[in-house]
């Protein structure tokens, strides 16, 4: 249960919805909570795009494995 309730996505942040849909297939509650600080959500989205950039040096499959293990280790379902 989050400490802050997720909010419906603000109209000025609708452009970020497609980014999350491509990477996760849905809009996570964490994004709906972070939007209280729109600059934070935009920065987080840019960081995520940089980490998952397919032109990076680390193979995408390995990045997915690392992300999966890190998430599972910390009890995250993403």
mmCIF file of the N, C-alpha and C atoms, coordinates in Angstrom:
data_MODEL
# 
_entry.id   MODEL 
# 
loop_
_atom_site.group_PDB 
_atom_site.id 
_atom_site.type_symbol 
_atom_site.label_atom_id 
_atom_site.label_alt_id 
_atom_site.label_comp_id 
_atom_site.label_asym_id 
_atom_site.label_entity_id 
_atom_site.label_seq_id 
_atom_site.pdbx_PDB_ins_code 
_atom_site.Cartn_x 
_atom_site.Cartn_y 
_atom_site.Cartn_z 
_atom_site.occupancy 
_atom_site.B_iso_or_equiv 
_atom_site.pdbx_formal_charge 
_atom_site.auth_seq_id 
_atom_site.auth_comp_id 
_atom_site.auth_asym_id 
_atom_site.auth_atom_id 
_atom_site.pdbx_PDB_model_num 
ATOM 1   N N  . UNK A 1 1  ? 0.857  -1.175  0.000   1.00 0.00 ? 1  UNK A N  1 
ATOM 2   C CA . UNK A 1 1  ? 0.000  0.000   0.000   1.00 0.00 ? 1  UNK A CA 1 
ATOM 3   C C  . UNK A 1 1  ? 0.899  1.232   0.000   1.00 0.00 ? 1  UNK A C  1 
ATOM 4   N N  . UNK A 1 2  ? 0.735  2.107   -0.987  1.00 0.00 ? 2  UNK A N  1 
ATOM 5   C CA . UNK A 1 2  ? 1.560  3.318   -1.031  1.00 0.00 ? 2  UNK A CA 1 
ATOM 6   C C  . UNK A 1 2  ? 1.159  4.305   0.066   1.00 0.00 ? 2  UNK A C  1 
ATOM 7   N N  . UNK A 1 3  ? 2.122  5.105   0.484   1.00 0.00 ? 3  UNK A N  1 
ATOM 8   C CA . UNK A 1 3  ? 1.821  6.137   1.490   1.00 0.00 ? 3  UNK A CA 1 
ATOM 9   C C  . UNK A 1 3  ? 0.976  7.252   0.903   1.00 0.00 ? 3  UNK A C  1 
ATOM 10  N N  . UNK A 1 4  ? 1.185  7.515   -0.393  1.00 0.00 ? 4  UNK A N  1 
ATOM 11  C CA . UNK A 1 4  ? 0.383  8.511   -1.108  1.00 0.00 ? 4  UNK A CA 1 
ATOM 12  C C  . UNK A 1 4  ? -0.455 7.789   -2.154  1.00 0.00 ? 4  UNK A C  1 
ATOM 13  N N  . UNK A 1 5  ? -1.683 8.212   -2.287  1.00 0.00 ? 5  UNK A N  1 
ATOM 14  C CA . UNK A 1 5  ? -2.556 7.584   -3.275  1.00 0.00 ? 5  UNK A CA 1 
ATOM 15  C C  . UNK A 1 5  ? -2.156 8.015   -4.685  1.00 0.00 ? 5  UNK A C  1 
ATOM 16  N N  . UNK A 1 6  ? -2.153 7.082   -5.639  1.00 0.00 ? 6  UNK A N  1 
ATOM 17  C CA . UNK A 1 6  ? -1.909 7.457   -7.033  1.00 0.00 ? 6  UNK A CA 1 
ATOM 18  C C  . UNK A 1 6  ? -3.018 8.388   -7.522  1.00 0.00 ? 6  UNK A C  1 
ATOM 19  N N  . UNK A 1 7  ? -2.640 9.332   -8.357  1.00 0.00 ? 7  UNK A N  1 
ATOM 20  C CA . UNK A 1 7  ? -3.605 10.269  -8.937  1.00 0.00 ? 7  UNK A CA 1 
ATOM 21  C C  . UNK A 1 7  ? -3.853 9.901   -10.393 1.00 0.00 ? 7  UNK A C  1 
ATOM 22  N N  . UNK A 1 8  ? -5.007 10.267  -10.943 1.00 0.00 ? 8  UNK A N  1 
ATOM 23  C CA . UNK A 1 8  ? -5.180 10.092  -12.384 1.00 0.00 ? 8  UNK A CA 1 
ATOM 24  C C  . UNK A 1 8  ? -4.099 10.907  -13.106 1.00 0.00 ? 8  UNK A C  1 
ATOM 25  N N  . UNK A 1 9  ? -3.627 10.409  -14.228 1.00 0.00 ? 9  UNK A N  1 
ATOM 26  C CA . UNK A 1 9  ? -2.556 11.087  -14.943 1.00 0.00 ? 9  UNK A CA 1 
ATOM 27  C C  . UNK A 1 9  ? -2.995 12.484  -15.384 1.00 0.00 ? 9  UNK A C  1 
ATOM 28  N N  . UNK A 1 10 ? -2.183 13.475  -15.053 1.00 0.00 ? 10 UNK A N  1 
ATOM 29  C CA . UNK A 1 10 ? -2.470 14.865  -15.405 1.00 0.00 ? 10 UNK A CA 1 
ATOM 30  C C  . UNK A 1 10 ? -2.394 15.045  -16.926 1.00 0.00 ? 10 UNK A C  1 
ATOM 31  N N  . UNK A 1 11 ? -3.275 15.857  -17.495 1.00 0.00 ? 11 UNK A N  1 
ATOM 32  C CA . UNK A 1 11 ? -3.275 16.054  -18.951 1.00 0.00 ? 11 UNK A CA 1 
ATOM 33  C C  . UNK A 1 11 ? -1.917 16.508  -19.507 1.00 0.00 ? 11 UNK A C  1 
ATOM 34  N N  . UNK A 1 12 ? -1.165 17.315  -18.758 1.00 0.00 ? 12 UNK A N  1 
ATOM 35  C CA . UNK A 1 12 ? 0.118  17.809  -19.266 1.00 0.00 ? 12 UNK A CA 1 
ATOM 36  C C  . UNK A 1 12 ? 1.209  16.739  -19.252 1.00 0.00 ? 12 UNK A C  1 
ATOM 37  N N  . UNK A 1 13 ? 0.913  15.578  -18.679 1.00 0.00 ? 13 UNK A N  1 
ATOM 38  C CA . UNK A 1 13 ? 1.886  14.490  -18.643 1.00 0.00 ? 13 UNK A CA 1 
ATOM 39  C C  . UNK A 1 13 ? 1.465  13.301  -19.511 1.00 0.00 ? 13 UNK A C  1 
ATOM 40  N N  . UNK A 1 14 ? 0.400  13.461  -20.276 1.00 0.00 ? 14 UNK A N  1 
ATOM 41  C CA . UNK A 1 14 ? -0.113 12.369  -21.111 1.00 0.00 ? 14 UNK A CA 1 
ATOM 42  C C  . UNK A 1 14 ? 0.935  11.845  -22.084 1.00 0.00 ? 14 UNK A C  1 
ATOM 43  N N  . UNK A 1 15 ? 1.884  12.702  -22.501 1.00 0.00 ? 15 UNK A N  1 
ATOM 44  C CA . UNK A 1 15 ? 2.904  12.257  -23.447 1.00 0.00 ? 15 UNK A CA 1 
ATOM 45  C C  . UNK A 1 15 ? 3.809  11.177  -22.852 1.00 0.00 ? 15 UNK A C  1 
ATOM 46  N N  . UNK A 1 16 ? 3.884  11.083  -21.538 1.00 0.00 ? 16 UNK A N  1 
ATOM 47  C CA . UNK A 1 16 ? 4.733  10.081  -20.886 1.00 0.00 ? 16 UNK A CA 1 
ATOM 48  C C  . UNK A 1 16 ? 4.071  8.705   -20.844 1.00 0.00 ? 16 UNK A C  1 
ATOM 49  N N  . UNK A 1 17 ? 2.777  8.678   -21.028 1.00 0.00 ? 17 UNK A N  1 
ATOM 50  C CA . UNK A 1 17 ? 2.036  7.427   -20.933 1.00 0.00 ? 17 UNK A CA 1 
ATOM 51  C C  . UNK A 1 17 ? 2.538  6.408   -21.957 1.00 0.00 ? 17 UNK A C  1 
ATOM 52  N N  . UNK A 1 18 ? 2.824  6.852   -23.163 1.00 0.00 ? 18 UNK A N  1 
ATOM 53  C CA . UNK A 1 18 ? 3.295  5.944   -24.214 1.00 0.00 ? 18 UNK A CA 1 
ATOM 54  C C  . UNK A 1 18 ? 4.651  5.350   -23.867 1.00 0.00 ? 18 UNK A C  1 
ATOM 55  N N  . UNK A 1 19 ? 5.507  6.123   -23.232 1.00 0.00 ? 19 UNK A N  1 
ATOM 56  C CA . UNK A 1 19 ? 6.825  5.635   -22.829 1.00 0.00 ? 19 UNK A CA 1 
ATOM 57  C C  . UNK A 1 19 ? 6.694  4.459   -21.859 1.00 0.00 ? 19 UNK A C  1 
ATOM 58  N N  . UNK A 1 20 ? 5.833  4.594   -20.880 1.00 0.00 ? 20 UNK A N  1 
ATOM 59  C CA . UNK A 1 20 ? 5.623  3.511   -19.923 1.00 0.00 ? 20 UNK A CA 1 
ATOM 60  C C  . UNK A 1 20 ? 4.935  2.324   -20.591 1.00 0.00 ? 20 UNK A C  1 
ATOM 61  N N  . UNK A 1 21 ? 4.010  2.599   -21.486 1.00 0.00 ? 21 UNK A N  1 
ATOM 62  C CA . UNK A 1 21 ? 3.317  1.516   -22.188 1.00 0.00 ? 21 UNK A CA 1 
ATOM 63  C C  . UNK A 1 21 ? 4.308  0.678   -22.996 1.00 0.00 ? 21 UNK A C  1 
ATOM 64  N N  . UNK A 1 22 ? 5.288  1.344   -23.636 1.00 0.00 ? 22 UNK A N  1 
ATOM 65  C CA . UNK A 1 22 ? 6.299  0.610   -24.414 1.00 0.00 ? 22 UNK A CA 1 
ATOM 66  C C  . UNK A 1 22 ? 7.197  -0.225  -23.517 1.00 0.00 ? 22 UNK A C  1 
ATOM 67  N N  . UNK A 1 23 ? 7.623  0.344   -22.405 1.00 0.00 ? 23 UNK A N  1 
ATOM 68  C CA . UNK A 1 23 ? 8.600  -0.359  -21.567 1.00 0.00 ? 23 UNK A CA 1 
ATOM 69  C C  . UNK A 1 23 ? 7.966  -1.381  -20.625 1.00 0.00 ? 23 UNK A C  1 
ATOM 70  N N  . UNK A 1 24 ? 6.829  -1.060  -20.048 1.00 0.00 ? 24 UNK A N  1 
ATOM 71  C CA . UNK A 1 24 ? 6.209  -1.948  -19.061 1.00 0.00 ? 24 UNK A CA 1 
ATOM 72  C C  . UNK A 1 24 ? 4.885  -2.556  -19.517 1.00 0.00 ? 24 UNK A C  1 
ATOM 73  N N  . UNK A 1 25 ? 4.231  -1.893  -20.439 1.00 0.00 ? 25 UNK A N  1 
ATOM 74  C CA . UNK A 1 25 ? 2.921  -2.353  -20.872 1.00 0.00 ? 25 UNK A CA 1 
ATOM 75  C C  . UNK A 1 25 ? 1.774  -1.746  -20.073 1.00 0.00 ? 25 UNK A C  1 
ATOM 76  N N  . UNK A 1 26 ? 2.119  -0.902  -19.108 1.00 0.00 ? 26 UNK A N  1 
ATOM 77  C CA . UNK A 1 26 ? 1.103  -0.242  -18.282 1.00 0.00 ? 26 UNK A CA 1 
ATOM 78  C C  . UNK A 1 26 ? 1.733  0.978   -17.619 1.00 0.00 ? 26 UNK A C  1 
ATOM 79  N N  . UNK A 1 27 ? 0.909  1.780   -17.005 1.00 0.00 ? 27 UNK A N  1 
ATOM 80  C CA . UNK A 1 27 ? 1.368  2.970   -16.288 1.00 0.00 ? 27 UNK A CA 1 
ATOM 81  C C  . UNK A 1 27 ? 1.427  2.628   -14.796 1.00 0.00 ? 27 UNK A C  1 
ATOM 82  N N  . UNK A 1 28 ? 2.628  2.515   -14.222 1.00 0.00 ? 28 UNK A N  1 
ATOM 83  C CA . UNK A 1 28 ? 2.733  2.075   -12.828 1.00 0.00 ? 28 UNK A CA 1 
ATOM 84  C C  . UNK A 1 28 ? 2.257  3.134   -11.836 1.00 0.00 ? 28 UNK A C  1 
ATOM 85  N N  . UNK A 1 29 ? 1.822  2.669   -10.686 1.00 0.00 ? 29 UNK A N  1 
ATOM 86  C CA . UNK A 1 29 ? 1.389  3.575   -9.624  1.00 0.00 ? 29 UNK A CA 1 
ATOM 87  C C  . UNK A 1 29 ? 2.504  4.530   -9.219  1.00 0.00 ? 29 UNK A C  1 
ATOM 88  N N  . UNK A 1 30 ? 3.760  4.071   -9.298  1.00 0.00 ? 30 UNK A N  1 
ATOM 89  C CA . UNK A 1 30 ? 4.872  4.944   -8.913  1.00 0.00 ? 30 UNK A CA 1 
ATOM 90  C C  . UNK A 1 30 ? 4.883  6.208   -9.771  1.00 0.00 ? 30 UNK A C  1 
ATOM 91  N N  . UNK A 1 31 ? 4.562  6.075   -11.050 1.00 0.00 ? 31 UNK A N  1 
ATOM 92  C CA . UNK A 1 31 ? 4.502  7.248   -11.933 1.00 0.00 ? 31 UNK A CA 1 
ATOM 93  C C  . UNK A 1 31 ? 3.321  8.139   -11.561 1.00 0.00 ? 31 UNK A C  1 
ATOM 94  N N  . UNK A 1 32 ? 2.214  7.508   -11.214 1.00 0.00 ? 32 UNK A N  1 
ATOM 95  C CA . UNK A 1 32 ? 1.027  8.280   -10.852 1.00 0.00 ? 32 UNK A CA 1 
ATOM 96  C C  . UNK A 1 32 ? 1.221  9.000   -9.519  1.00 0.00 ? 32 UNK A C  1 
ATOM 97  N N  . UNK A 1 33 ? 2.129  8.502   -8.687  1.00 0.00 ? 33 UNK A N  1 
ATOM 98  C CA . UNK A 1 33 ? 2.460  9.174   -7.429  1.00 0.00 ? 33 UNK A CA 1 
ATOM 99  C C  . UNK A 1 33 ? 3.501  10.264  -7.685  1.00 0.00 ? 33 UNK A C  1 
ATOM 100 N N  . UNK A 1 34 ? 4.521  9.949   -8.498  1.00 0.00 ? 34 UNK A N  1 
ATOM 101 C CA . UNK A 1 34 ? 5.589  10.929  -8.783  1.00 0.00 ? 34 UNK A CA 1 
ATOM 102 C C  . UNK A 1 34 ? 5.084  12.169  -9.506  1.00 0.00 ? 34 UNK A C  1 
ATOM 103 N N  . UNK A 1 35 ? 3.945  12.054  -10.181 1.00 0.00 ? 35 UNK A N  1 
ATOM 104 C CA . UNK A 1 35 ? 3.474  13.201  -10.952 1.00 0.00 ? 35 UNK A CA 1 
ATOM 105 C C  . UNK A 1 35 ? 3.124  14.411  -10.081 1.00 0.00 ? 35 UNK A C  1 
ATOM 106 N N  . UNK A 1 36 ? 3.092  14.220  -8.790  1.00 0.00 ? 36 UNK A N  1 
ATOM 107 C CA . UNK A 1 36 ? 2.916  15.375  -7.909  1.00 0.00 ? 36 UNK A CA 1 
ATOM 108 C C  . UNK A 1 36 ? 4.043  16.377  -8.128  1.00 0.00 ? 36 UNK A C  1 
ATOM 109 N N  . UNK A 1 37 ? 5.189  15.871  -8.572  1.00 0.00 ? 37 UNK A N  1 
ATOM 110 C CA . UNK A 1 37 ? 6.346  16.686  -8.948  1.00 0.00 ? 37 UNK A CA 1 
ATOM 111 C C  . UNK A 1 37 ? 6.634  16.375  -10.423 1.00 0.00 ? 37 UNK A C  1 
ATOM 112 N N  . UNK A 1 38 ? 5.975  17.080  -11.351 1.00 0.00 ? 38 UNK A N  1 
ATOM 113 C CA . UNK A 1 38 ? 6.104  16.754  -12.770 1.00 0.00 ? 38 UNK A CA 1 
ATOM 114 C C  . UNK A 1 38 ? 7.543  16.703  -13.277 1.00 0.00 ? 38 UNK A C  1 
ATOM 115 N N  . UNK A 1 39 ? 8.410  17.583  -12.769 1.00 0.00 ? 39 UNK A N  1 
ATOM 116 C CA . UNK A 1 39 ? 9.812  17.548  -13.198 1.00 0.00 ? 39 UNK A CA 1 
ATOM 117 C C  . UNK A 1 39 ? 10.474 16.239  -12.781 1.00 0.00 ? 39 UNK A C  1 
ATOM 118 N N  . UNK A 1 40 ? 10.133 15.743  -11.613 1.00 0.00 ? 40 UNK A N  1 
ATOM 119 C CA . UNK A 1 40 ? 10.669 14.478  -11.139 1.00 0.00 ? 40 UNK A CA 1 
ATOM 120 C C  . UNK A 1 40 ? 10.239 13.334  -12.060 1.00 0.00 ? 40 UNK A C  1 
ATOM 121 N N  . UNK A 1 41 ? 8.970  13.301  -12.407 1.00 0.00 ? 41 UNK A N  1 
ATOM 122 C CA . UNK A 1 41 ? 8.473  12.234  -13.276 1.00 0.00 ? 41 UNK A CA 1 
ATOM 123 C C  . UNK A 1 41 ? 9.123  12.306  -14.652 1.00 0.00 ? 41 UNK A C  1 
ATOM 124 N N  . UNK A 1 42 ? 9.278  13.510  -15.203 1.00 0.00 ? 42 UNK A N  1 
ATOM 125 C CA . UNK A 1 42 ? 9.933  13.650  -16.508 1.00 0.00 ? 42 UNK A CA 1 
ATOM 126 C C  . UNK A 1 42 ? 11.394 13.204  -16.426 1.00 0.00 ? 42 UNK A C  1 
ATOM 127 N N  . UNK A 1 43 ? 12.088 13.569  -15.357 1.00 0.00 ? 43 UNK A N  1 
ATOM 128 C CA . UNK A 1 43 ? 13.492 13.163  -15.188 1.00 0.00 ? 43 UNK A CA 1 
ATOM 129 C C  . UNK A 1 43 ? 13.591 11.645  -15.038 1.00 0.00 ? 43 UNK A C  1 
ATOM 130 N N  . UNK A 1 44 ? 12.690 11.055  -14.275 1.00 0.00 ? 44 UNK A N  1 
ATOM 131 C CA . UNK A 1 44 ? 12.683 9.607   -14.098 1.00 0.00 ? 44 UNK A CA 1 
ATOM 132 C C  . UNK A 1 44 ? 12.448 8.904   -15.427 1.00 0.00 ? 44 UNK A C  1 
ATOM 133 N N  . UNK A 1 45 ? 11.548 9.444   -16.225 1.00 0.00 ? 45 UNK A N  1 
ATOM 134 C CA . UNK A 1 45 ? 11.267 8.859   -17.540 1.00 0.00 ? 45 UNK A CA 1 
ATOM 135 C C  . UNK A 1 45 ? 12.493 8.949   -18.437 1.00 0.00 ? 45 UNK A C  1 
ATOM 136 N N  . UNK A 1 46 ? 13.205 10.060  -18.394 1.00 0.00 ? 46 UNK A N  1 
ATOM 137 C CA . UNK A 1 46 ? 14.429 10.200  -19.185 1.00 0.00 ? 46 UNK A CA 1 
ATOM 138 C C  . UNK A 1 46 ? 15.507 9.229   -18.697 1.00 0.00 ? 46 UNK A C  1 
ATOM 139 N N  . UNK A 1 47 ? 15.638 9.062   -17.389 1.00 0.00 ? 47 UNK A N  1 
ATOM 140 C CA . UNK A 1 47 ? 16.609 8.118   -16.845 1.00 0.00 ? 47 UNK A CA 1 
ATOM 141 C C  . UNK A 1 47 ? 16.277 6.701   -17.305 1.00 0.00 ? 47 UNK A C  1 
ATOM 142 N N  . UNK A 1 48 ? 15.021 6.341   -17.220 1.00 0.00 ? 48 UNK A N  1 
ATOM 143 C CA . UNK A 1 48 ? 14.590 5.009   -17.648 1.00 0.00 ? 48 UNK A CA 1 
ATOM 144 C C  . UNK A 1 48 ? 14.902 4.791   -19.124 1.00 0.00 ? 48 UNK A C  1 
ATOM 145 N N  . UNK A 1 49 ? 14.622 5.795   -19.958 1.00 0.00 ? 49 UNK A N  1 
ATOM 146 C CA . UNK A 1 49 ? 14.909 5.682   -21.390 1.00 0.00 ? 49 UNK A CA 1 
ATOM 147 C C  . UNK A 1 49 ? 16.408 5.515   -21.637 1.00 0.00 ? 49 UNK A C  1 
ATOM 148 N N  . UNK A 1 50 ? 17.231 6.213   -20.873 1.00 0.00 ? 50 UNK A N  1 
ATOM 149 C CA . UNK A 1 50 ? 18.683 6.098   -21.043 1.00 0.00 ? 50 UNK A CA 1 
ATOM 150 C C  . UNK A 1 50 ? 19.175 4.711   -20.633 1.00 0.00 ? 50 UNK A C  1 
ATOM 151 N N  . UNK A 1 51 ? 18.653 4.183   -19.544 1.00 0.00 ? 51 UNK A N  1 
ATOM 152 C CA . UNK A 1 51 ? 19.067 2.857   -19.080 1.00 0.00 ? 51 UNK A CA 1 
ATOM 153 C C  . UNK A 1 51 ? 18.669 1.783   -20.087 1.00 0.00 ? 51 UNK A C  1 
ATOM 154 N N  . UNK A 1 52 ? 17.487 1.913   -20.661 1.00 0.00 ? 52 UNK A N  1 
ATOM 155 C CA . UNK A 1 52 ? 16.981 0.888   -21.578 1.00 0.00 ? 52 UNK A CA 1 
ATOM 156 C C  . UNK A 1 52 ? 17.260 1.185   -23.048 1.00 0.00 ? 52 UNK A C  1 
ATOM 157 N N  . UNK A 1 53 ? 18.055 2.192   -23.328 1.00 0.00 ? 53 UNK A N  1 
ATOM 158 C CA . UNK A 1 53 ? 18.414 2.539   -24.706 1.00 0.00 ? 53 UNK A CA 1 
ATOM 159 C C  . UNK A 1 53 ? 19.033 1.323   -25.397 1.00 0.00 ? 53 UNK A C  1 
ATOM 160 N N  . UNK A 1 54 ? 18.431 0.859   -26.483 1.00 0.00 ? 54 UNK A N  1 
ATOM 161 C CA . UNK A 1 54 ? 18.944 -0.338  -27.153 1.00 0.00 ? 54 UNK A CA 1 
ATOM 162 C C  . UNK A 1 54 ? 20.349 -0.169  -27.746 1.00 0.00 ? 54 UNK A C  1 
ATOM 163 N N  . UNK A 1 55 ? 20.817 1.043   -27.897 1.00 0.00 ? 55 UNK A N  1 
ATOM 164 C CA . UNK A 1 55 ? 22.156 1.245   -28.463 1.00 0.00 ? 55 UNK A CA 1 
ATOM 165 C C  . UNK A 1 55 ? 23.244 1.234   -27.386 1.00 0.00 ? 55 UNK A C  1 
ATOM 166 N N  . UNK A 1 56 ? 22.883 0.911   -26.149 1.00 0.00 ? 56 UNK A N  1 
ATOM 167 C CA . UNK A 1 56 ? 23.854 0.863   -25.062 1.00 0.00 ? 56 UNK A CA 1 
ATOM 168 C C  . UNK A 1 56 ? 24.842 -0.290  -25.226 1.00 0.00 ? 56 UNK A C  1 
ATOM 169 N N  . UNK A 1 57 ? 25.902 -0.257  -24.451 1.00 0.00 ? 57 UNK A N  1 
ATOM 170 C CA . UNK A 1 57 ? 26.954 -1.267  -24.541 1.00 0.00 ? 57 UNK A CA 1 
ATOM 171 C C  . UNK A 1 57 ? 26.569 -2.599  -23.901 1.00 0.00 ? 57 UNK A C  1 
ATOM 172 N N  . UNK A 1 58 ? 25.723 -2.556  -22.889 1.00 0.00 ? 58 UNK A N  1 
ATOM 173 C CA . UNK A 1 58 ? 25.297 -3.783  -22.202 1.00 0.00 ? 58 UNK A CA 1 
ATOM 174 C C  . UNK A 1 58 ? 24.109 -4.370  -22.967 1.00 0.00 ? 58 UNK A C  1 
ATOM 175 N N  . UNK A 1 59 ? 24.167 -5.659  -23.314 1.00 0.00 ? 59 UNK A N  1 
ATOM 176 C CA . UNK A 1 59 ? 23.055 -6.278  -24.046 1.00 0.00 ? 59 UNK A CA 1 
ATOM 177 C C  . UNK A 1 59 ? 21.726 -6.145  -23.295 1.00 0.00 ? 59 UNK A C  1 
ATOM 178 N N  . UNK A 1 60 ? 20.671 -5.907  -24.034 1.00 0.00 ? 60 UNK A N  1 
ATOM 179 C CA . UNK A 1 60 ? 19.350 -5.705  -23.439 1.00 0.00 ? 60 UNK A CA 1 
ATOM 180 C C  . UNK A 1 60 ? 18.924 -6.903  -22.599 1.00 0.00 ? 60 UNK A C  1 
ATOM 181 N N  . UNK A 1 61 ? 19.190 -8.101  -23.078 1.00 0.00 ? 61 UNK A N  1 
ATOM 182 C CA . UNK A 1 61 ? 18.816 -9.300  -22.323 1.00 0.00 ? 61 UNK A CA 1 
ATOM 183 C C  . UNK A 1 61 ? 19.464 -9.340  -20.953 1.00 0.00 ? 61 UNK A C  1 
ATOM 184 N N  . UNK A 1 62 ? 20.738 -8.962  -20.886 1.00 0.00 ? 62 UNK A N  1 
ATOM 185 C CA . UNK A 1 62 ? 21.433 -8.948  -19.601 1.00 0.00 ? 62 UNK A CA 1 
ATOM 186 C C  . UNK A 1 62 ? 20.856 -7.870  -18.694 1.00 0.00 ? 62 UNK A C  1 
ATOM 187 N N  . UNK A 1 63 ? 20.526 -6.711  -19.274 1.00 0.00 ? 63 UNK A N  1 
ATOM 188 C CA . UNK A 1 63 ? 19.906 -5.641  -18.461 1.00 0.00 ? 63 UNK A CA 1 
ATOM 189 C C  . UNK A 1 63 ? 18.598 -6.122  -17.871 1.00 0.00 ? 63 UNK A C  1 
ATOM 190 N N  . UNK A 1 64 ? 17.826 -6.869  -18.656 1.00 0.00 ? 64 UNK A N  1 
ATOM 191 C CA . UNK A 1 64 ? 16.546 -7.385  -18.163 1.00 0.00 ? 64 UNK A CA 1 
ATOM 192 C C  . UNK A 1 64 ? 16.755 -8.365  -17.009 1.00 0.00 ? 64 UNK A C  1 
ATOM 193 N N  . UNK A 1 65 ? 17.780 -9.215  -17.138 1.00 0.00 ? 65 UNK A N  1 
ATOM 194 C CA . UNK A 1 65 ? 18.073 -10.168 -16.070 1.00 0.00 ? 65 UNK A CA 1 
ATOM 195 C C  . UNK A 1 65 ? 18.461 -9.424  -14.788 1.00 0.00 ? 65 UNK A C  1 
ATOM 196 N N  . UNK A 1 66 ? 19.336 -8.436  -14.906 1.00 0.00 ? 66 UNK A N  1 
ATOM 197 C CA . UNK A 1 66 ? 19.762 -7.657  -13.740 1.00 0.00 ? 66 UNK A CA 1 
ATOM 198 C C  . UNK A 1 66 ? 18.557 -6.956  -13.109 1.00 0.00 ? 66 UNK A C  1 
ATOM 199 N N  . UNK A 1 67 ? 17.711 -6.358  -13.939 1.00 0.00 ? 67 UNK A N  1 
ATOM 200 C CA . UNK A 1 67 ? 16.523 -5.670  -13.427 1.00 0.00 ? 67 UNK A CA 1 
ATOM 201 C C  . UNK A 1 67 ? 15.591 -6.652  -12.724 1.00 0.00 ? 67 UNK A C  1 
ATOM 202 N N  . UNK A 1 68 ? 15.414 -7.822  -13.306 1.00 0.00 ? 68 UNK A N  1 
ATOM 203 C CA . UNK A 1 68 ? 14.531 -8.836  -12.711 1.00 0.00 ? 68 UNK A CA 1 
ATOM 204 C C  . UNK A 1 68 ? 15.061 -9.281  -11.347 1.00 0.00 ? 68 UNK A C  1 
ATOM 205 N N  . UNK A 1 69 ? 16.347 -9.614  -11.296 1.00 0.00 ? 69 UNK A N  1 
ATOM 206 C CA . UNK A 1 69 ? 16.937 -10.077 -10.036 1.00 0.00 ? 69 UNK A CA 1 
ATOM 207 C C  . UNK A 1 69 ? 16.870 -8.975  -8.972  1.00 0.00 ? 69 UNK A C  1 
ATOM 208 N N  . UNK A 1 70 ? 17.197 -7.745  -9.360  1.00 0.00 ? 70 UNK A N  1 
ATOM 209 C CA . UNK A 1 70 ? 17.145 -6.635  -8.403  1.00 0.00 ? 70 UNK A CA 1 
ATOM 210 C C  . UNK A 1 70 ? 15.713 -6.429  -7.902  1.00 0.00 ? 70 UNK A C  1 
ATOM 211 N N  . UNK A 1 71 ? 14.745 -6.483  -8.803  1.00 0.00 ? 71 UNK A N  1 
ATOM 212 C CA . UNK A 1 71 ? 13.347 -6.287  -8.405  1.00 0.00 ? 71 UNK A CA 1 
ATOM 213 C C  . UNK A 1 71 ? 12.876 -7.388  -7.469  1.00 0.00 ? 71 UNK A C  1 
ATOM 214 N N  . UNK A 1 72 ? 13.151 -8.631  -7.839  1.00 0.00 ? 72 UNK A N  1 
ATOM 215 C CA . UNK A 1 72 ? 12.718 -9.752  -7.016  1.00 0.00 ? 72 UNK A CA 1 
ATOM 216 C C  . UNK A 1 72 ? 13.383 -9.721  -5.635  1.00 0.00 ? 72 UNK A C  1 
ATOM 217 N N  . UNK A 1 73 ? 14.661 -9.354  -5.609  1.00 0.00 ? 73 UNK A N  1 
ATOM 218 C CA . UNK A 1 73 ? 15.394 -9.283  -4.347  1.00 0.00 ? 73 UNK A CA 1 
ATOM 219 C C  . UNK A 1 73 ? 14.743 -8.288  -3.392  1.00 0.00 ? 73 UNK A C  1 
ATOM 220 N N  . UNK A 1 74 ? 14.203 -7.208  -3.937  1.00 0.00 ? 74 UNK A N  1 
ATOM 221 C CA . UNK A 1 74 ? 13.609 -6.159  -3.114  1.00 0.00 ? 74 UNK A CA 1 
ATOM 222 C C  . UNK A 1 74 ? 12.086 -6.261  -3.024  1.00 0.00 ? 74 UNK A C  1 
ATOM 223 N N  . UNK A 1 75 ? 11.523 -7.366  -3.513  1.00 0.00 ? 75 UNK A N  1 
ATOM 224 C CA . UNK A 1 75 ? 10.094 -7.590  -3.391  1.00 0.00 ? 75 UNK A CA 1 
ATOM 225 C C  . UNK A 1 75 ? 9.237  -6.775  -4.335  1.00 0.00 ? 75 UNK A C  1 
ATOM 226 N N  . UNK A 1 76 ? 9.845  -6.257  -5.395  1.00 0.00 ? 76 UNK A N  1 
ATOM 227 C CA . UNK A 1 76 ? 9.108  -5.443  -6.372  1.00 0.00 ? 76 UNK A CA 1 
ATOM 228 C C  . UNK A 1 76 ? 8.518  -6.347  -7.440  1.00 0.00 ? 76 UNK A C  1 
ATOM 229 N N  . UNK A 1 77 ? 7.295  -6.065  -7.847  1.00 0.00 ? 77 UNK A N  1 
ATOM 230 C CA . UNK A 1 77 ? 6.635  -6.885  -8.867  1.00 0.00 ? 77 UNK A CA 1 
ATOM 231 C C  . UNK A 1 77 ? 6.800  -6.349  -10.280 1.00 0.00 ? 77 UNK A C  1 
ATOM 232 N N  . UNK A 1 78 ? 7.525  -5.220  -10.439 1.00 0.00 ? 78 UNK A N  1 
ATOM 233 C CA . UNK A 1 78 ? 7.771  -4.679  -11.767 1.00 0.00 ? 78 UNK A CA 1 
ATOM 234 C C  . UNK A 1 78 ? 8.956  -5.387  -12.364 1.00 0.00 ? 78 UNK A C  1 
# 
